[in-house]
Amino acid sequence: MGNLFGRKRRSRVTEQDKAVLQQRDKLKQFQRRVGLSLQRERALARQLLQDGKREKALLLLKKKRYQEQLLDRTENQISNLERMVQDIEFTQIEMKVIEGLKIGNECLNKMHQVMSIEEVERIIGETQDAVEYQRQIDELLAGSLTEEDEDAILEELNAITQEQMELPEVPSEPLPEKIP
């Protein structure tokens, strides 16, 4: 079902990884084999001591000691292999990061070639001019008046007020009384 839509999945395990893992597996098999051999030799050494063959038991224990040292070295080699795998994985991650930085840097450089500081300043200036022009249009449409308009309006108001000051004459006849 993994190939349902025709797209093959590439394995993330490289040939190097396979080689390192195979080596690790071989070392672990060797450890198991030597571990079983150590158990048999210890039992055999006991049997030889019981049979009174001290020299052969001593020789067998020396061989056992040598194999234990081999096991320790094998364990160190496995540890080194695992550390190497981790170092390889980390280096691959670092390479991807560096490649990403390189691509990003190239993209920024291309953008900088297209857009210079002078071009940006010109665009910002044009934008500010356009915003100011739009603000003036908005004020006119909203009915906002300039200072000149307001001065003209005040003059007209004063003229109207002067006309009202010329009131008609008040009649001199007494007012009629109210009819109840």
QUISUL-V740890 format. One record per residue. N is the residue number from 1. RES is the residue in one letter. SS is DSSP state (~ for helix, > for strand, _ for the rest). PSI is psi as a letter, one per 20 degrees, with the letter a starting at -180 (none if undefined). Layout:
n-><N | N>
res-><RES | RES>
ss-><SS | SS>
psi-><PSI | PSI>
//
This chain:
n-><1 | 2 | 3 | 4 | 5 | 6 | 7 | 8 | 9 | 10 | 11 | 12 | 13 | 14 | 15 | 16 | 17 | 18 | 19 | 20 | 21 | 22 | 23 | 24 | 25 | 26 | 27 | 28 | 29 | 30 | 31 | 32 | 33 | 34 | 35 | 36 | 37 | 38 | 39 | 40 | 41 | 42 | 43 | 44 | 45 | 46 | 47 | 48 | 49 | 50 | 51 | 52 | 53 | 54 | 55 | 56 | 57 | 58 | 59 | 60 | 61 | 62 | 63 | 64 | 65 | 66 | 67 | 68 | 69 | 70 | 71 | 72 | 73 | 74 | 75 | 76 | 77 | 78 | 79 | 80 | 81 | 82 | 83 | 84 | 85 | 86 | 87 | 88 | 89 | 90 | 91 | 92 | 93 | 94 | 95 | 96 | 97 | 98 | 99 | 100 | 101 | 102 | 103 | 104 | 105 | 106 | 107 | 108 | 109 | 110 | 111 | 112 | 113 | 114 | 115 | 116 | 117 | 118 | 119 | 120 | 121 | 122 | 123 | 124 | 125 | 126 | 127 | 128 | 129 | 130 | 131 | 132 | 133 | 134 | 135 | 136 | 137 | 138 | 139 | 140 | 141 | 142 | 143 | 144 | 145 | 146 | 147 | 148 | 149 | 150 | 151 | 152 | 153 | 154 | 155 | 156 | 157 | 158 | 159 | 160 | 161 | 162 | 163 | 164 | 165 | 166 | 167 | 168 | 169 | 170 | 171 | 172 | 173 | 174 | 175 | 176 | 177 | 178 | 179 | 180>
res-><M | G | N | L | F | G | R | K | R | R | S | R | V | T | E | Q | D | K | A | V | L | Q | Q | R | D | K | L | K | Q | F | Q | R | R | V | G | L | S | L | Q | R | E | R | A | L | A | R | Q | L | L | Q | D | G | K | R | E | K | A | L | L | L | L | K | K | K | R | Y | Q | E | Q | L | L | D | R | T | E | N | Q | I | S | N | L | E | R | M | V | Q | D | I | E | F | T | Q | I | E | M | K | V | I | E | G | L | K | I | G | N | E | C | L | N | K | M | H | Q | V | M | S | I | E | E | V | E | R | I | I | G | E | T | Q | D | A | V | E | Y | Q | R | Q | I | D | E | L | L | A | G | S | L | T | E | E | D | E | D | A | I | L | E | E | L | N | A | I | T | Q | E | Q | M | E | L | P | E | V | P | S | E | P | L | P | E | K | I | P>
ss-><_ | _ | _ | _ | _ | _ | _ | _ | _ | _ | _ | _ | _ | _ | ~ | ~ | ~ | ~ | ~ | ~ | ~ | ~ | ~ | ~ | ~ | ~ | ~ | ~ | ~ | ~ | ~ | ~ | ~ | ~ | ~ | ~ | ~ | ~ | ~ | ~ | ~ | ~ | ~ | ~ | ~ | ~ | ~ | ~ | ~ | ~ | _ | _ | _ | ~ | ~ | ~ | ~ | ~ | ~ | ~ | ~ | ~ | ~ | ~ | ~ | ~ | ~ | ~ | ~ | ~ | ~ | ~ | ~ | ~ | ~ | ~ | ~ | ~ | ~ | ~ | ~ | ~ | ~ | ~ | ~ | ~ | ~ | ~ | ~ | ~ | ~ | ~ | ~ | ~ | ~ | ~ | ~ | ~ | ~ | ~ | ~ | ~ | ~ | ~ | ~ | ~ | ~ | ~ | ~ | ~ | ~ | ~ | ~ | ~ | _ | _ | ~ | ~ | ~ | ~ | ~ | ~ | ~ | ~ | ~ | ~ | ~ | ~ | ~ | ~ | ~ | ~ | ~ | ~ | ~ | ~ | ~ | ~ | ~ | ~ | ~ | ~ | _ | _ | _ | _ | ~ | ~ | ~ | ~ | ~ | ~ | ~ | ~ | ~ | ~ | ~ | ~ | ~ | ~ | ~ | ~ | ~ | ~ | ~ | _ | _ | _ | _ | _ | _ | _ | _ | _ | _ | _ | _ | _ | _ | _>
psi-><i | i | k | g | j | j | p | p | p | p | q | i | o | r | h | g | g | g | g | g | h | g | g | g | g | g | h | h | g | g | g | g | g | h | g | g | h | g | g | g | h | g | g | h | h | g | g | h | g | h | i | j | m | g | g | h | g | g | g | h | h | g | g | g | g | g | h | h | h | h | g | g | h | g | g | g | g | g | g | g | g | h | h | g | g | g | g | g | g | h | h | g | g | g | h | g | g | g | g | g | h | g | g | g | g | g | g | g | g | g | h | h | h | h | o | r | g | g | g | g | g | g | g | g | g | h | g | g | g | h | g | g | g | h | g | g | g | g | g | g | h | i | j | q | q | r | h | g | g | h | g | h | g | h | g | h | g | h | g | h | h | h | h | h | h | m | q | r | q | p | q | i | q | q | q | q | q | q | p | none>
//
